[in-house]
Amino acid sequence: MLTVKTTDPALLAPSERFELRAATAADRPALLAMYTTFEPRPGSSGIPPRYGLEQWLDRVQHFPNLLLWSGDRVVGHGILCPQDDTAEVAVFIHQEYRGRGLGTLLLSELVRQARRMGLRRVWGMTELDNVPMLRLAHSLGFVSADDPRQFYLDLDEPHDDWSPERPTA
Ligand SMILES: CC(C)(COP(=O)(O)OP(=O)(O)OC[C@H]1O[C@@H](n2cnc3c(N)ncnc32)[C@H](O)[C@@H]1OP(=O)(O)O)[C@@H](O)C(=O)NCCC(=O)NCCS
């Protein structure tokens, strides 16, 4: 388990603590609870979907999924979807918790995970008017692709300390 600090703890109530950890199957109800009230839905590029949340989570459950917890509540979800030596990333922070550095924290951890898996590039896609996501990505060194809705980050030399025996959502 990883206990994290936000990038700007001054924005948080003193008692507020967040934990970031790999999702397990047992976390599914808490993850669904986050998405039940998540706005907007659909969000970026159609996810999280308005309908068929369970089916979407089933599709991504075999990938590395990270959950950000506030107490017993899931407030953030990050997914790394590897294909060959690249991976698509997606991050979702519940609207009650946005603007506190948590998205930055989650995406940073997904990038670290990608490095541990030996991947060479992580990339994402969003709408051009999704300023928070584009700012977040660029602040972590992602650059825009030819299609400006897409952003990518090339990684350093690979490490191989990632285990495929990870738990999933
Ligand atoms: C995109 C999202 C994950 C960002 O999460 P967050 O926790 O609010 O992000 P952070 O607080 O870490 O801020 C990230 C950057 O966005 C900026 N930002 C945050 N909210 C903003 C807003 N409403 N308007 C403009 N910029 C904003 C921050 O200033 C920061 O930029 P900086 O590093 O240059 O200062 C969150 O808004 C979200 O879940 N959106 C809906 C789902 C979505 O679009 N996901 C993207 C899928 S690829």
The ligand as a MOL file (V3000), in Angstrom:
LIG
                    3D

  0  0  0     0  0            999 V3000
M  V30 BEGIN CTAB
M  V30 COUNTS 48 50 0 0 0
M  V30 BEGIN ATOM
M  V30 1 C -8.5250 15.5060 -15.9200 0
M  V30 2 C -8.6030 15.2030 -14.4330 0
M  V30 3 C -8.1750 13.7480 -14.2000 0
M  V30 4 C -7.6280 16.1230 -13.6910 0
M  V30 5 O -7.6310 15.7500 -12.3190 0
M  V30 6 P -7.3040 16.8250 -11.1650 0
M  V30 7 O -7.0600 16.0710 -9.9180 0
M  V30 8 O -8.3170 17.8920 -11.1340 0
M  V30 9 O -5.9250 17.4260 -11.7330 0
M  V30 10 P -4.8370 18.2380 -10.9420 0
M  V30 11 O -5.4350 18.9030 -9.7450 0
M  V30 12 O -3.6740 17.3450 -10.7150 0
M  V30 13 O -4.4820 19.3860 -11.9940 0
M  V30 14 C -3.9280 19.0360 -13.2290 0
M  V30 15 C -3.7150 20.2920 -14.0570 0
M  V30 16 O -4.9700 20.7860 -14.5200 0
M  V30 17 C -5.1440 22.1210 -14.0810 0
M  V30 18 N -6.5560 22.2560 -13.7820 0
M  V30 19 C -7.2490 21.5760 -12.8470 0
M  V30 20 N -8.5310 21.9350 -12.9000 0
M  V30 21 C -8.6280 22.8790 -13.8700 0
M  V30 22 C -9.6960 23.6190 -14.4140 0
M  V30 23 N -10.9630 23.4790 -13.9660 0
M  V30 24 N -9.4350 24.4710 -15.4340 0
M  V30 25 C -8.1780 24.6170 -15.9180 0
M  V30 26 N -7.1250 23.9160 -15.4420 0
M  V30 27 C -7.3490 23.0630 -14.4390 0
M  V30 28 C -4.2540 22.2760 -12.8800 0
M  V30 29 O -3.9000 23.6230 -12.6770 0
M  V30 30 C -3.0930 21.4340 -13.2840 0
M  V30 31 O -2.2720 22.1260 -14.2020 0
M  V30 32 P -0.8040 22.6100 -13.7970 0
M  V30 33 O -0.0350 21.3520 -13.4290 0
M  V30 34 O -0.2970 23.2520 -15.0370 0
M  V30 35 O -1.0050 23.5250 -12.6330 0
M  V30 36 C -10.0360 15.4430 -13.8690 0
M  V30 37 O -10.4130 16.7550 -14.2190 0
M  V30 38 C -11.0720 14.4720 -14.3860 0
M  V30 39 O -11.2480 13.3840 -13.8380 0
M  V30 40 N -11.7910 14.8560 -15.4500 0
M  V30 41 C -12.8740 14.0510 -16.0130 0
M  V30 42 C -12.3640 12.7670 -16.6480 0
M  V30 43 C -11.3330 13.0280 -17.7030 0
M  V30 44 O -11.4800 13.8960 -18.5470 0
M  V30 45 N -10.2470 12.2100 -17.6700 0
M  V30 46 C -9.2150 12.2420 -18.6550 0
M  V30 47 C -9.1540 10.9040 -19.3500 0
M  V30 48 S -7.7070 10.7400 -20.3920 0
M  V30 END ATOM
M  V30 BEGIN BOND
M  V30 1 1 1 2
M  V30 2 1 2 3
M  V30 3 1 2 4
M  V30 4 1 2 36
M  V30 5 1 4 5
M  V30 6 1 5 6
M  V30 7 2 6 7
M  V30 8 1 6 8
M  V30 9 1 6 9
M  V30 10 1 9 10
M  V30 11 2 10 11
M  V30 12 1 10 12
M  V30 13 1 10 13
M  V30 14 1 13 14
M  V30 15 1 14 15
M  V30 16 1 15 16
M  V30 17 1 15 30
M  V30 18 1 16 17
M  V30 19 1 17 18
M  V30 20 1 17 28
M  V30 21 1 18 19
M  V30 22 1 18 27
M  V30 23 2 19 20
M  V30 24 1 20 21
M  V30 25 1 21 22
M  V30 26 2 21 27
M  V30 27 1 22 23
M  V30 28 2 22 24
M  V30 29 1 24 25
M  V30 30 2 25 26
M  V30 31 1 26 27
M  V30 32 1 28 29
M  V30 33 1 28 30
M  V30 34 1 30 31
M  V30 35 1 31 32
M  V30 36 2 32 33
M  V30 37 1 32 34
M  V30 38 1 32 35
M  V30 39 1 36 37
M  V30 40 1 36 38
M  V30 41 2 38 39
M  V30 42 1 38 40
M  V30 43 1 40 41
M  V30 44 1 41 42
M  V30 45 1 42 43
M  V30 46 2 43 44
M  V30 47 1 43 45
M  V30 48 1 45 46
M  V30 49 1 46 47
M  V30 50 1 47 48
M  V30 END BOND
M  V30 END CTAB
M  END
